[in-house]
Amino acid sequence: MGEAIGKGHKLASAQHGHKRNWCKAMSDNVALALVVYTALQIFVTVEAIKSGVSSTLPYFALILLVAAIIPACRWAEARWKDLSEEENCNETLKAKFRRDQAILWVAALGLPLVFTGLFKALFFAFS
């Protein structure tokens, strides 16, 4: 039991006393954003199929959008991956991190809706 209390104390002190690892934090954000982006894209694609859009167009949009986001996410992650060990824990990078994080999440949440809407508009315009 003493060992468990010691581990809990280490966890609490680590949460309050450690400096942020920007590379790991961005990597975690990118991974979660990709999962959310893909799930949202699948949901939007399924809704497009239910609303009567051509059966191949939503799948094409799904493949295109998932393939297109990967290089952008790799770029966002690479910006933080190349930091030195000292820079990786530098708290002055917090504003830049938050900006990149906001761009990542706006893209992950907005792009599936925007592009699927564009694909649907093109389909209805040319059908």
C-alpha positions in Angstrom: 0.0 0.0 0.0 2.9 2.4 0.7 4.1 1.7 -2.8 0.8 2.7 -4.3 0.7 5.9 -2.2 4.2 6.7 -3.4 3.2 6.2 -7.1 0.2 8.5 -6.5 2.5 11.2 -5.1 4.8 10.9 -8.0 1.9 11.2 -10.4 0.6 14.3 -8.7 4.0 16.0 -8.6 4.6 15.2 -12.2 1.2 16.8 -13.2 2.0 20.0 -11.4 5.8 20.3 -11.6 6.9 19.1 -15.0 7.4 21.2 -18.1 5.4 20.4 -21.2 6.9 18.3 -23.9 5.7 20.2 -27.0 6.6 17.4 -29.5 4.7 14.8 -27.5 1.7 17.1 -27.0 1.5 17.9 -30.7 1.9 14.3 -31.7 -1.0 13.4 -29.3 -3.1 16.2 -30.8 -2.4 15.0 -34.4 -3.3 11.4 -33.6 -6.6 12.4 -31.9 -7.4 14.9 -34.6 -6.9 12.2 -37.3 -9.3 9.9 -35.5 -11.9 12.6 -35.0 -11.5 13.8 -38.6 -11.8 10.3 -40.0 -14.9 9.5 -37.9 -16.5 12.8 -38.8 -15.7 12.3 -42.5 -17.3 8.8 -42.3 -20.4 10.1 -40.6 -20.8 12.9 -43.2 -20.2 10.4 -46.0 -22.9 8.1 -44.6 -25.3 11.0 -44.3 -24.6 12.0 -47.9 -25.3 8.4 -49.1 -28.6 8.4 -47.2 -29.6 11.8 -48.7 -29.4 10.3 -52.2 -26.0 11.4 -53.5 -24.4 9.0 -56.0 -23.0 6.0 -54.3 -19.5 6.5 -55.6 -19.1 10.2 -54.9 -19.2 10.1 -51.1 -16.7 7.2 -51.1 -14.4 9.2 -53.5 -14.7 12.2 -51.1 -13.9 10.0 -48.1 -10.8 8.6 -49.8 -9.6 12.0 -51.0 -10.1 13.8 -47.8 -8.5 11.2 -45.6 -5.5 10.9 -48.0 -5.2 14.7 -48.2 -5.1 15.4 -44.5 -2.2 13.0 -43.7 0.5 15.2 -45.3 -0.9 18.3 -43.5 -0.8 16.5 -40.2 2.7 15.2 -40.8 3.8 18.8 -41.6 2.2 20.1 -38.3 3.9 17.3 -36.3 7.3 17.8 -38.1 7.4 21.4 -37.0 7.5 20.3 -33.4 9.5 17.1 -33.8 12.6 18.9 -34.9 12.9 20.9 -31.6 16.0 20.5 -29.5 15.6 19.0 -26.0 15.8 22.4 -24.5 13.4 24.0 -26.9 11.0 21.0 -26.4 10.4 22.1 -22.8 10.5 25.9 -23.4 7.3 27.5 -22.1 7.8 30.5 -24.4 6.6 28.3 -27.3 3.1 27.9 -25.7 1.5 30.6 -27.9 2.9 29.0 -31.1 1.8 25.6 -29.9 -1.7 26.9 -29.2 -1.9 28.5 -32.7 -0.8 25.3 -34.4 -3.2 23.3 -32.2 -6.1 25.6 -33.1 -5.3 25.3 -36.9 -5.1 21.6 -36.6 -8.5 21.3 -34.8 -10.3 23.8 -37.1 -9.1 21.8 -40.1 -10.0 18.4 -38.5 -13.5 19.5 -37.6 -14.2 21.8 -40.5 -12.7 20.2 -43.6 -15.0 17.2 -43.7 -18.1 19.4 -43.6 -16.7 21.9 -46.1 -15.5 19.5 -48.7 -18.4 17.1 -48.5 -20.7 20.1 -49.0 -18.6 21.1 -52.0 -18.8 17.6 -53.5 -22.6 17.5 -52.9 -23.0 20.9 -54.6 -20.9 19.8 -57.6 -22.9 16.6 -57.9 -26.2 18.5 -57.9 -24.9 21.1 -60.3 -23.8 18.5 -62.8 -26.6 16.0 -62.4 
